[in-house]
């Protein structure tokens, strides 16, 4: 089997529930790369806004919280971490309160500008060492890393995405309802696609991959093929099992 390290940037974009996080982590681990979940950064800021009692429709207040927030992102795909002001918030940012507010907070121009700059800094840091980085989000190929060597836009039907989110919530001990989750998926799609700054959309040079009927292994296999076809593998060696 071929073993190689990723070089450069792989940008994975798409709406929630397409399997981005799972396959992004697995792809990064398979290729000895670092991993960045940009959505977790917006969730962490949203948590800060909620904790401060700032209204989501108060752009100045949201900007103030975002500017003061101290975010630390762990980029190990086997142990990704999210710290807000020194505290581990990886579990808390996945709760329903944050999920319900994150699209509104993410739509504030100043928040996106601030976090995009931080995301680019993390990418530069990752590329300064051997190996590459897999970055997932909603505007990676269009805004954060427009020069990425591979851009993939993951899609799936809203019903399939709602089923996946419900299953994930249940597995992680969160109360979830399929009908309510489906409505939330559609609401977030509309908000993320309709925002003025960095809307959710496929980059003109991104490949679209529909994951509705694909399991994680199939999606990962397709991504590995794309990485290799783009010449993004370094130090390839042949070994036998």
HULINMO-V941715 format. One record per residue. RES is the residue in three letters. PSI is psi in degrees with one decimal (NA if undefined). OMEGA is omega in radians with two decimals (999 if undefined). NEAR is the number of other C-alpha atoms within 10 Angstrom. Layout:
# HULINMO-V941715
res:RES psi:PSI omega:OMEGA near:NEAR
res:RES psi:PSI omega:OMEGA near:NEAR
This chain:
# HULINMO-V941715
res:UNK psi:143.5 omega:-3.12 near:8
res:UNK psi:133.9 omega:3.06 near:9
res:UNK psi:130.2 omega:-3.12 near:15
res:UNK psi:164.2 omega:3.10 near:18
res:UNK psi:144.5 omega:3.07 near:20
res:UNK psi:143.0 omega:2.97 near:28
res:UNK psi:134.0 omega:-3.12 near:23
res:UNK psi:-159.8 omega:-3.01 near:23
res:UNK psi:133.8 omega:2.94 near:27
res:UNK psi:123.0 omega:-3.13 near:30
res:UNK psi:120.3 omega:3.10 near:28
res:UNK psi:116.3 omega:-3.14 near:28
res:UNK psi:165.5 omega:3.07 near:27
res:UNK psi:167.4 omega:-3.14 near:24
res:UNK psi:173.5 omega:-3.12 near:23
res:UNK psi:148.1 omega:3.06 near:23
res:UNK psi:6.7 omega:3.14 near:25
res:UNK psi:-4.9 omega:-3.12 near:25
res:UNK psi:13.4 omega:-3.09 near:22
res:UNK psi:-51.6 omega:-3.04 near:25
res:UNK psi:-46.1 omega:-3.11 near:20
res:UNK psi:-50.0 omega:-3.08 near:13
res:UNK psi:-30.4 omega:3.11 near:22
res:UNK psi:-44.9 omega:3.11 near:25
res:UNK psi:-44.1 omega:-3.13 near:25
res:UNK psi:-39.4 omega:3.12 near:20
res:UNK psi:-45.7 omega:3.13 near:25
res:UNK psi:-43.1 omega:3.14 near:25
res:UNK psi:-41.4 omega:-3.12 near:18
res:UNK psi:-33.4 omega:-3.04 near:16
res:UNK psi:14.7 omega:3.09 near:21
res:UNK psi:34.5 omega:-3.08 near:20
res:UNK psi:166.5 omega:2.99 near:26
res:UNK psi:170.9 omega:-3.00 near:26
res:UNK psi:137.5 omega:3.11 near:31
res:UNK psi:122.7 omega:3.07 near:28
res:UNK psi:97.8 omega:-3.09 near:24
res:UNK psi:-28.6 omega:3.11 near:20
res:UNK psi:-33.5 omega:3.12 near:17
res:UNK psi:-30.0 omega:3.12 near:21
res:UNK psi:-42.3 omega:3.11 near:24
res:UNK psi:-35.9 omega:3.10 near:22
res:UNK psi:-40.1 omega:3.14 near:25
res:UNK psi:-42.3 omega:3.09 near:27
res:UNK psi:-40.3 omega:3.11 near:28
res:UNK psi:-41.1 omega:3.08 near:28
res:UNK psi:-41.5 omega:3.10 near:25
res:UNK psi:-39.8 omega:3.11 near:22
res:UNK psi:-44.2 omega:-3.14 near:24
res:UNK psi:-43.1 omega:3.14 near:18
res:UNK psi:-34.8 omega:-3.11 near:10
res:UNK psi:-8.9 omega:-3.13 near:12
res:UNK psi:22.6 omega:3.13 near:11
res:UNK psi:137.4 omega:3.14 near:17
res:UNK psi:141.6 omega:-3.13 near:14
res:UNK psi:-24.8 omega:-3.13 near:20
res:UNK psi:22.5 omega:3.08 near:12
res:UNK psi:86.0 omega:-3.05 near:11
res:UNK psi:-39.4 omega:-3.13 near:18
res:UNK psi:-42.0 omega:3.12 near:14
res:UNK psi:-41.7 omega:3.11 near:16
res:UNK psi:-42.3 omega:3.12 near:26
res:UNK psi:-40.5 omega:3.14 near:20
res:UNK psi:-43.4 omega:3.13 near:14
res:UNK psi:-43.1 omega:-3.12 near:21
res:UNK psi:-40.5 omega:-3.11 near:23
res:UNK psi:-31.7 omega:-3.10 near:14
res:UNK psi:-17.8 omega:-3.06 near:11
res:UNK psi:137.1 omega:3.08 near:17
res:UNK psi:103.3 omega:-3.10 near:15
res:UNK psi:136.8 omega:3.02 near:17
res:UNK psi:126.9 omega:-3.10 near:16
res:UNK psi:124.0 omega:3.02 near:20
res:UNK psi:129.3 omega:-3.03 near:15
res:UNK psi:16.4 omega:3.04 near:23
res:UNK psi:118.0 omega:-3.09 near:16
res:UNK psi:-21.7 omega:3.13 near:24
res:UNK psi:-15.6 omega:3.14 near:13
res:UNK psi:62.1 omega:3.14 near:9
res:UNK psi:143.6 omega:-3.08 near:15
res:UNK psi:151.7 omega:3.10 near:18
res:UNK psi:119.7 omega:3.12 near:22
res:UNK psi:133.6 omega:3.06 near:18
res:UNK psi:116.8 omega:-3.12 near:18
res:UNK psi:41.9 omega:3.06 near:13
res:UNK psi:-5.1 omega:-3.10 near:11
res:UNK psi:141.1 omega:3.11 near:11
res:UNK psi:116.4 omega:-3.10 near:14
res:UNK psi:17.3 omega:-3.05 near:17
res:UNK psi:-38.0 omega:-3.14 near:17
res:UNK psi:-42.4 omega:-3.04 near:10
res:UNK psi:-33.1 omega:-3.09 near:14
res:UNK psi:-8.7 omega:3.12 near:22
res:UNK psi:0.0 omega:-3.11 near:17
res:UNK psi:163.9 omega:-3.07 near:15
res:UNK psi:-31.3 omega:-3.11 near:15
res:UNK psi:-44.8 omega:3.10 near:13
res:UNK psi:-42.6 omega:-3.14 near:21
res:UNK psi:-37.9 omega:-3.12 near:15
res:UNK psi:-19.4 omega:-3.06 near:13
res:UNK psi:-15.6 omega:-2.95 near:18
res:UNK psi:-35.0 omega:-3.13 near:25
res:UNK psi:-39.1 omega:3.13 near:21
res:UNK psi:-44.1 omega:3.13 near:17
res:UNK psi:-39.5 omega:-3.12 near:26
res:UNK psi:-21.3 omega:-3.11 near:25
res:UNK psi:-9.9 omega:3.14 near:22
res:UNK psi:121.6 omega:-3.04 near:20
res:UNK psi:-45.9 omega:-3.06 near:15
res:UNK psi:-33.9 omega:3.11 near:19
res:UNK psi:-45.0 omega:-3.12 near:20
res:UNK psi:-42.2 omega:3.14 near:18
res:UNK psi:-43.2 omega:-3.13 near:14
res:UNK psi:-48.5 omega:-3.07 near:13
res:UNK psi:-32.9 omega:3.07 near:20
res:UNK psi:-41.1 omega:3.11 near:20
res:UNK psi:-41.9 omega:3.09 near:12
res:UNK psi:-41.1 omega:3.13 near:16
res:UNK psi:-42.0 omega:3.10 near:21
res:UNK psi:-36.1 omega:3.10 near:15
res:UNK psi:-40.9 omega:3.11 near:12
res:UNK psi:-35.7 omega:3.10 near:17
res:UNK psi:-44.6 omega:3.11 near:23
res:UNK psi:-42.1 omega:3.13 near:13
res:UNK psi:-42.4 omega:3.14 near:11
res:UNK psi:-38.8 omega:-3.09 near:21
res:UNK psi:-11.1 omega:3.11 near:17
res:UNK psi:-13.1 omega:3.10 near:10
res:UNK psi:165.1 omega:3.09 near:9
res:UNK psi:141.6 omega:-3.13 near:13
res:UNK psi:172.4 omega:-3.11 near:21
res:UNK psi:-160.7 omega:-3.11 near:26
res:UNK psi:140.4 omega:3.03 near:29
res:UNK psi:122.1 omega:-3.07 near:30
res:UNK psi:130.0 omega:3.14 near:31
res:UNK psi:148.6 omega:3.12 near:26
res:UNK psi:-145.1 omega:-3.13 near:23
res:UNK psi:-13.7 omega:-3.12 near:26
res:UNK psi:28.2 omega:-3.08 near:26
res:UNK psi:-51.6 omega:-3.11 near:29
res:UNK psi:-24.2 omega:-3.10 near:29
res:UNK psi:-33.5 omega:-3.00 near:22
res:UNK psi:-54.5 omega:-2.99 near:15
res:UNK psi:-48.4 omega:-3.11 near:23
res:UNK psi:68.3 omega:-3.08 near:19
res:UNK psi:-15.7 omega:3.12 near:17
res:UNK psi:14.9 omega:-3.14 near:15
res:UNK psi:142.3 omega:-3.12 near:19
res:UNK psi:-26.1 omega:3.09 near:16
res:UNK psi:128.8 omega:3.08 near:23
res:UNK psi:126.7 omega:3.12 near:27
res:UNK psi:131.6 omega:3.10 near:23
res:UNK psi:111.4 omega:-3.12 near:26
res:UNK psi:134.8 omega:3.11 near:24
res:UNK psi:167.9 omega:3.02 near:21
res:UNK psi:158.6 omega:3.10 near:20
res:UNK psi:151.5 omega:-3.13 near:13
res:UNK psi:-33.9 omega:3.14 near:21
res:UNK psi:-43.7 omega:3.12 near:18
res:UNK psi:-39.3 omega:-3.13 near:16
res:UNK psi:-37.8 omega:3.10 near:23
res:UNK psi:-39.9 omega:3.11 near:25
res:UNK psi:-42.5 omega:-3.14 near:17
res:UNK psi:-43.9 omega:-3.14 near:18
res:UNK psi:-39.4 omega:3.11 near:22
res:UNK psi:-44.2 omega:3.13 near:22
res:UNK psi:-41.0 omega:3.13 near:16
res:UNK psi:-43.9 omega:3.12 near:14
res:UNK psi:-44.7 omega:-3.13 near:17
res:UNK psi:-43.0 omega:-3.13 near:13
res:UNK psi:-31.0 omega:-3.10 near:10
res:UNK psi:11.8 omega:3.02 near:11
res:UNK psi:14.2 omega:3.12 near:9
res:UNK psi:139.6 omega:3.11 near:14
res:UNK psi:130.7 omega:-3.08 near:11
res:UNK psi:147.3 omega:3.14 near:15
res:UNK psi:126.8 omega:-3.03 near:15
res:UNK psi:-45.2 omega:-3.10 near:15
res:UNK psi:-44.0 omega:3.14 near:13
res:UNK psi:-38.7 omega:3.12 near:11
res:UNK psi:-39.5 omega:3.11 near:20
res:UNK psi:-43.0 omega:3.11 near:19
res:UNK psi:-38.5 omega:3.14 near:14
res:UNK psi:-38.8 omega:3.09 near:16
res:UNK psi:-46.2 omega:-3.14 near:19
res:UNK psi:-37.5 omega:3.10 near:17
res:UNK psi:-46.0 omega:-3.13 near:13
res:UNK psi:-37.6 omega:3.09 near:20
res:UNK psi:-46.2 omega:-3.12 near:17
res:UNK psi:-43.7 omega:-3.14 near:14
res:UNK psi:-46.3 omega:-3.08 near:16
res:UNK psi:-35.3 omega:-3.14 near:23
res:UNK psi:-24.1 omega:-3.05 near:15
res:UNK psi:-3.4 omega:-3.10 near:14
res:UNK psi:154.6 omega:-3.06 near:16
res:UNK psi:-42.5 omega:-3.08 near:11
res:UNK psi:129.1 omega:3.08 near:17
res:UNK psi:55.8 omega:3.14 near:21
res:UNK psi:158.0 omega:3.07 near:17
res:UNK psi:116.2 omega:3.08 near:21
res:UNK psi:159.0 omega:3.14 near:17
res:UNK psi:131.9 omega:3.05 near:21
res:UNK psi:148.7 omega:-3.06 near:18
res:UNK psi:-25.7 omega:-3.12 near:9
res:UNK psi:17.8 omega:3.11 near:13
res:UNK psi:147.1 omega:3.04 near:19
res:UNK psi:135.0 omega:3.14 near:15
res:UNK psi:133.6 omega:-3.13 near:16
res:UNK psi:112.3 omega:3.14 near:17
res:UNK psi:119.5 omega:-3.06 near:14
res:UNK psi:9.1 omega:-3.06 near:20
res:UNK psi:-45.7 omega:-3.07 near:17
res:UNK psi:11.2 omega:-3.08 near:10
res:UNK psi:140.6 omega:3.03 near:13
res:UNK psi:176.8 omega:-3.07 near:11
res:UNK psi:-42.6 omega:-3.11 near:14
res:UNK psi:-39.8 omega:-3.13 near:11
res:UNK psi:-41.6 omega:3.12 near:13
res:UNK psi:-44.1 omega:3.13 near:20
res:UNK psi:-42.6 omega:3.12 near:19
res:UNK psi:-41.7 omega:3.13 near:12
res:UNK psi:-40.5 omega:3.13 near:12
res:UNK psi:-40.5 omega:3.11 near:20
res:UNK psi:-39.9 omega:3.09 near:16
res:UNK psi:-41.9 omega:-3.14 near:11
res:UNK psi:-41.1 omega:3.11 near:17
res:UNK psi:-45.5 omega:-3.13 near:20
res:UNK psi:-41.0 omega:-3.11 near:13
res:UNK psi:-25.2 omega:3.11 near:11
res:UNK psi:0.1 omega:3.13 near:10
res:UNK psi:33.4 omega:-3.08 near:13
res:UNK psi:15.9 omega:3.13 near:19
res:UNK psi:135.4 omega:3.12 near:19
res:UNK psi:147.0 omega:3.06 near:17
res:UNK psi:35.9 omega:-3.10 near:11
res:UNK psi:135.8 omega:3.09 near:11
res:UNK psi:152.2 omega:3.10 near:10
res:UNK psi:125.1 omega:3.08 near:8
res:UNK psi:161.6 omega:3.13 near:8
res:UNK psi:151.9 omega:3.12 near:5
res:UNK psi:NA omega:999 near:3
